[in-house]
Amino acid sequence: MSTLGVTMATWAPLEARAFQCIDRMGGIFWDSTDSHRAAGDTVLSGWTWERIRTAQVGYELGFITLWLAIAAAPALVLRKQSHAQPT
């Protein structure tokens, strides 16, 4: 499963608990909270737009971290193998 798929799959349940999306096009963690507000979406109990934005930044950082880790893993493995001493 792709990094984007994993991040979106974990964002969707949080979005459903945090706010009511009128257009039902949820699941995309990089959507601006301002565009949700402008569309008339409503924040659910226990949440604020600022709290949602903070969670969103965490998901964005998580996505970038996972993407970089997956992208770097093959290079690190190959580098380690090329430095390994034959026995």
Secondary structure per residue as TSV (DSSP state, phi and psi in degrees):
chain	resnum	aa	ss	phi	psi
A	1	M	-	360.0	141.3
A	2	S	-	-74.2	160.4
A	3	T	H	-59.3	-42.4
A	4	L	H	-62.0	-44.0
A	5	G	H	-61.7	-43.3
A	6	V	H	-63.1	-47.0
A	7	T	H	-64.8	-42.2
A	8	M	H	-67.6	-37.4
A	9	A	H	-65.5	-33.7
A	10	T	H	-83.5	-22.7
A	11	W	H	-75.9	-37.5
A	12	A	H	-54.4	-47.9
A	13	P	H	-64.3	-35.7
A	14	L	H	-65.3	-43.7
A	15	E	H	-59.8	-41.3
A	16	A	H	-65.1	-30.5
A	17	R	H	-83.1	-22.4
A	18	A	H	-93.8	-40.3
A	19	F	E	-153.2	158.5
A	20	Q	E	-94.0	110.8
A	21	C	-	-89.2	118.1
A	22	I	T	-67.1	-40.9
A	23	D	T	-84.3	-4.4
A	24	R	-	56.7	28.5
A	25	M	-	-103.8	36.4
A	26	G	-	-72.9	-177.8
A	27	G	-	99.4	-4.5
A	28	I	-	-106.4	106.1
A	29	F	T	-70.2	-16.0
A	30	W	T	-93.2	1.6
A	31	D	S	-60.1	138.8
A	32	S	-	-68.5	135.6
A	33	T	H	-65.0	-28.3
A	34	D	H	-63.4	-38.8
A	35	S	H	-68.9	-33.8
A	36	H	H	-66.5	-42.8
A	37	R	H	-62.0	-45.4
A	38	A	H	-63.3	-30.8
A	39	A	T	-77.1	-9.0
A	40	G	T	93.4	12.3
A	41	D	-	-63.6	148.3
A	42	T	E	-116.1	141.7
A	43	V	E	-79.3	136.3
A	44	L	-	-86.2	167.0
A	45	S	T	-55.4	134.1
A	46	G	T	89.1	-1.8
A	47	W	-	-121.3	155.0
A	48	T	-	-131.0	162.4
A	49	W	H	-62.3	-32.8
A	50	E	H	-67.4	-40.5
A	51	R	H	-65.9	-39.5
A	52	I	H	-63.7	-42.9
A	53	R	H	-63.0	-38.9
A	54	T	H	-62.8	-44.3
A	55	A	H	-63.0	-39.5
A	56	Q	H	-62.2	-41.8
A	57	V	H	-62.1	-40.4
A	58	G	H	-60.2	-42.4
A	59	Y	H	-66.9	-38.5
A	60	E	H	-63.7	-44.2
A	61	L	H	-64.9	-39.6
A	62	G	H	-62.2	-42.8
A	63	F	H	-60.3	-47.8
A	64	I	H	-64.3	-41.9
A	65	T	H	-62.9	-47.2
A	66	L	H	-61.7	-43.0
A	67	W	H	-61.9	-46.3
A	68	L	H	-64.8	-40.5
A	69	A	H	-63.8	-43.8
A	70	I	H	-67.5	-37.9
A	71	A	H	-69.4	-35.3
A	72	A	H	-84.2	-23.3
A	73	A	H	-54.9	-49.2
A	74	P	H	-60.8	-39.6
A	75	A	H	-64.8	-41.6
A	76	L	H	-65.9	-40.1
A	77	V	H	-65.3	-46.3
A	78	L	H	-63.3	-39.0
A	79	R	H	-64.2	-43.2
A	80	K	H	-64.0	-42.1
A	81	Q	H	-66.3	-36.2
A	82	S	H	-72.7	-21.4
A	83	H	H	-94.0	-9.0
A	84	A	-	-69.3	138.2
A	85	Q	-	-85.9	131.6
A	86	P	-	-66.1	143.8
A	87	T	-	-112.1	360.0
